[in-house]
């Protein structure tokens, strides 16, 4: 009768002993993790050399957009119009708001021209640190992209390319704080610049070889997904360890960690050591093999289980997010490649008076070699769609591009040839397509026109 409770009690005692064997002193660990956390911060920079000073000036000078009372229903805010028809840039309210923000734009460009940036963040709150500059920098990117669209619409492609280049130059400033969220905002800023370039081609096509060359020079070509991802991983590992140490030493209980439920689980002091050890081991494994085969689908549950001797709560919450971040860094690099090749196609057209039949014709005059995709190691592909292309935005508003639209594409995250269609670029809105695409309007064309969402051409 006593065997069952005795056996259960013995197993529980053995388990407690094993877990205690992984226990560590949170006070001693906190001294080390705090020093490592503070070492993440960028070095002190004089105000005259600090891009953050210029961004703060720009923020103070920004003028908000007020939608005119008599504006048509189709007119959205400038921030939401940077990928739309350039007709909005004929609206007086659009031209007025960019004129009113000339001082802010000049300050942003001044900041982007500087090498170093330190936003002066307080790292000590750990996972719950306040990072207001991220939203401001996204807004800066949108403002420069809209200003570029207006300049291109007015025929000033040199100024447009300058503004586009500045967006890419701001990304390392955002990523000077090596956190996951900083990296994701940097990726979003690249997407804003990439989309602005393609939109300029769609509605305000440059007509000179040197104008296209300026855009090619502006686009950030080598975005180093592996290096940026490892930097983010190192930052997240350091912040996570500091947060765990703070929580179990009773020094700090960040709201973000409380929301995860880590602070309220019984027996925390027992499994503190196992939680910390698992987190370190999992992060180290990912850092040592970050992007060797980006098309590979990682079994993150298996990675955690290899190192798990306790709940592994923090690792289980964070690792899937890091997987998506890894894919996003790779996708941004792949977009840079198709964008550059797409612009090279346009250079070929302006120089030869015709479009290339294959991308091989661009080598060696316009490309040293034909790039391969990131997710699938195959050369980029050129397709011409004789039926036209229907592009649908996130709100279900569709646009018909001309028949004969050229598409340069790579296979995207699924590693499969989806014939040059991505989620928002599919004639019949196919599910599961995710090619990385750049569109070039045909030689004989009309501007893209809106159509009823979901309707086939």
N, C-alpha and C positions, 0 to 999 in steps of 0.2 A: 504493500500500500504506500510505503514511503519512497519506493524507488523512483517514481515519476517526479514528484516535487524535488527530491534530492538531485536527480539527474538534471532537471531543468535549472535548479539553483547553481549546480556545478558548472553547467555550460555558460550560464550568465556570468559567473565569476571568472571563468576562463576568458570569455569574450571581453570583460572589463579589463582584465590584466593585459590582454593583447592590445586593446585600444590604448590603455595607459602607456603601453610600451612605445607607442607612437607620439606620446604627449611631448610638448615642448613648452618652454617658458614664454608666454606671450609678452611679458615685460622686456625680456632680453631681445626677443625678435623685433619688438616695436622700435627699439633704438636703431637697429640696422635698417628695417624697412622704411622708417621715417627718413633716414639719411639718403637712402636710395631714391625715395620719392622726390625729395627736394632736389636731387641731382638731375631729375628729368627736366626741370625748368630750363628754358633757354637762358644764356648768360645775359647779364645786365648790359644794356645798350644806351649810349647817350641819346637824348631826345632827337637831336639833329640827324642821327643815323637810324632811328627806330621807325619802321614803317607804321607801327601801331599809333604813333603820334599823329600821323597824317590821316589815318583812318578815323581817329577820334575827332579830328577837325572836320572831316567829311560828314561824320554823323551829326555834328552840331549845325552844319550848313544845309542839311537835306531839307527840301521842301516837299510836303506830301501832295499827292494828286487829288484833286477834287473833280469828280465827274460832272460835266455840264448838265444842267437840268434838261436841256433840249437834245441831248445826245441820243443817237439811235441805239436801239436795244443791243445791237451787235457790238457796240464799242465797249471793250473791257478796259481795265486799268493798264497802264504801260507795262507793269511787271508781269501781267498775264498775257501780253500780246507779242512777246519777243519771238515766238515761233509762228505767228499768224500772218495773214496777208499784210503787205506793206501799205494798203490803203489807209490803215489807221494813222500812219505817219503823215498823212495829208491833213489830218484833223488839227485845227488850231490849238486845241487843248493839249495835244501831245507835244507839239512843237514848243508850246509855252512852258510846259513842265520841264522839258530838257533844258530850255534856256534858263529857267529859274534855278536849276540845279547845276549850272555851269561851274560854280565855285566848288560844289561837292565833288563833281566829276574830276576837276583839276586836282583836288586833294587826294582822291583815290588813285589817280594816275601817278601822282608824286610818290605815294606810298608804294605802289607796285614797282616803281623804278629802283627801290632800295633793296639791298641784299638781305638785311637782317630785320627781324621782327620779334618783339617780346610784348605780349599783351598784359604782363604783370599779374597773372592769375595766382590766386591762393590755392596751393595744391593740398593743404592740410585737411580739408573736409573729405578727401578721398573720393569715393565713387559719387558723392553728392555735391562735388564742387560746382560752383556757378561759372558758366561760360557764355556770357551774353554776346561776346564778339562773334560767335558762330552765325547767329541770325543776321547780324549786321553785315558780315562778309558775304553771305548769300545775297543780301539786298544790294551790296556793292556790285556783285557780279551781274545781277539782273539789270542794274542801272547802266553799267558799261555795255551790256549786250544790247539794250534798247537804244542807247546812244549810237552804237555801231550800226544798228538797223536803220536809224534815221540818217546817219551820214551816208550809208550805201544808197539809200533811196534818193538822196540828193546828188548822187554821183561821186561822192568823195570817198572812194574805196581805201585810200591811204590812211585816212583818219579812222575808218571803220576797222581796218586791220590792226591799227595801233591799239584801239580799245579791246579788241579780241585778245591780242597778245597780253595785255595787262591782266585780264582775267586769269589766264594760266599762270602768270607770274605771282599772283596773289595766293595760289594754292599752297606753295611751300611755307608761306607766312602762316596760313591757317594751321598747317601741320607742324609748325614749330613746337606746339604742345602735342606730344606723342600719344594722344588718346584715340580710342576707336571712333568716337563721335567726330573728332577733328578730321580723321581720315575720310569718313563718310561724307562730311561737308565738302572736303576737297574734291571728292569724286563728283558730287552734285554740281560744284562750280565748273568742273571740266565739261560736264554734260550741258550746262548752260552755254558755254562757249562753242562746243561742238554743234549744238542745235542752231545757234545763231549763224554760224558759217553756212550750214546747209540751207537755212531760211533765206539768207542773202542770195544764194545761188538760185533759189526757187522763184524769188520775186523781184530781185534787183541784180540780175546777172552782170558781173564784171565783163568787160569787152576787150580788155587789153591783157597781154601776157604778163606784163609787169604787175598788174593789179592782182592777178591770181597768184603770182609769185609772192606778193606781200602777205596774202592769206596763208600760203603754205609755210612761210617763214614764221608767221604768228602762232600757228598751231603747235602745241606741245607734243613733240613727236615721240620721245622716249620717257614714258611716265613711270618706269621702274616699279612695276607692281610688287615684285618680290621684296625689294629694299623697303618700300613704304609699308608693306604688310608686316615685315619683321619689326620695324620701328614701332608700329601700333601694338604688336603682340608684346614687345618688351614693356611698353608703357602700361598696357592692361595688366600684365603680370605683376608689375611693381605696385600699381594702384590697388589691385586685388589683395595682395599680401598685406599691404599697409592697412587696408580696411579690416581684414580678418584679425590682424594683431590688435588694432584699436578696439574692435568690438569685444574681444575676449579678455583684454586687459582692463576693460571698463573705462577706457579713456574717451571713447567716442562710439556713438550708435547712430550712424548716418541714416537718414530717412530712406535712402535708396535700399540699404541693406535690410532695414526693418520691413520694408515692403516685400522683399524677397522671402521673408519668414525666417531668415537665418538667426535673428536675435531671440526668437521665442521657442526654439526647439529644445526640449529637455535634454539634459546631459551634455550641454555644449562644452564645458570644460574637459569632458572625457574625449570627445571626438575632435577637439580643436587641432591636435597634432596631425591626425589622419586627414582632416580636411585641408590643412595647409600643405601637407606633403603631396597629396593627390593633385592639388591645383598647380604646384610647382612642376611636377613631373609631366602633367598634361601639356602645360604651356611650353615647357622645354622641348617636348617632342614635336609640337607644331612649329616652333621656331626653327628647329634643326632641319625640317623638311617642309618649308612653307608653301612653295609653288613649283616644285619640280615637275609635277604633272597636273596642271590646273584643271584638265578635263576630268580627272579622277574624282569620283564621288567618295568622300571619306565616310567611314563608319565611325562617327564620333562616339557613339555609345561604346563601341569596342575599345577605343582609345582610353576612355575614362575607366572602363572595367580593368584594363591592364594595370592601372595604377591605383585602383580603389581599395581602401581598407576601412572606409567609413562612408558617411552619407554622400560626399562629393557633390554637395548642393551647388556651390558657386561655380564649379567647373561645368556641371550639367546645365546651368542657366546660361553661361556665357559662350560655351564652345559653339553651339549652332549659329549664334550671331556672328562669331568670327568666321565661320565657314561662308556665310553670305557675304561678309566683308571681303574675304579673299576673292570670291568670284567677281565682286564689283570692281576691285582693283584690276583684275585681268580684263574684264569687259571694257573698262576705260582705256586700257592700252590697245585693245583690239579696235576700238572706235577711232583712236588716233591713226592707226594704220590705214583703215578704209577711208578716212577723211583725207589723208595725204594723197593716197592713190586716186581718189575721186577728183581732187584738185589737179593732179597731174594729168588726168584724162582731159580736163577742161583746158589745160595748157596745150596739150597735143592738138586739140580741136582748133584753138586760136592760131596756133603756129602752122597747121597743115590744111586747115579749111575743111576738115572731115573728122569723124570720130574714129578711134582705133577699133579694129575688128576684134582684137584680143588685147589683154593687158601686156602681153609680151612685146608689143610694138612700142611700149613706153621705155623699154630698156635699150640702150643705156642713157639716152639723151635726157629723159625726164625722171627716170628712176635708176639708181645704181643696180638694183636687183629687185625682183618682184617679191614683196613681203609675203609671209605666211601668216595664217591666223594664230591666235594665242591658244584657243581651246582645241583646235584641230590643226595639226602640222601639215597643212596643205596650202598651196598658193591661193591668194585672193582671186575672186571670180568676177567677171564682167558679164552682165545680162542686159538685154534690151527687151522691154515688155511692149509688145505691139498693141496690146489692148488698153494700155494706160494703167496707172497705179492708183488705187484708192488708199488714202492715208486717213486714219481715224485717231483723233486725240482722246485724252482721258475722259472727256465729257460726252463722247459719242458723236462729236461733230466731225464729219468726214469731208475730205477734199479730193477731187479728181486731178491727178497729174496727167500731163499730156501723154498720148500714145507715143512710143519711142523713148520714154524716160529710161535713162541708163542707171543701173544700180551696180555699184561695187560692193561686194559683201564677203564676209567670212562666216564660218559655221556657227559661231555663238556658243553659249555655255553647254548646250546639249550635244555639241560635237557632230551634228548632223547637217546635211545639206537641205535646208528648207527652201531652196530655190530663190533666195534673196528676199525672204519675207521675215519680218519680226512682228512682235505682238501688236504694234500699231501701224503695220504696213503690210496688210494682207488683203488681197482682192475680195476674199469671201470670209475674212476675219477668222481664219483657221485657228484652232486651239493648238498650243504646244509649239508654235514656231518661235524661234528666238535668234535668227541670224543677226549679225551685226552689219548694218547697211548704211550706205551713203548714196543719195540720189543726185543725179546730174540731169537737168532738163535737156530735152533734145534740141538740135540746132534750129529746127522750125517749131515754134511753140507759141502757146498762149499762156498767160499766167494761170496758176492753179485756181480752180473755182470750187466753191462750196457745193455740197450736194446733201441730200437727205441721208442721215446716218443709217448704216446697215444696208443701203441700197446698192445693188450691183451695177457696174457700168455696162 
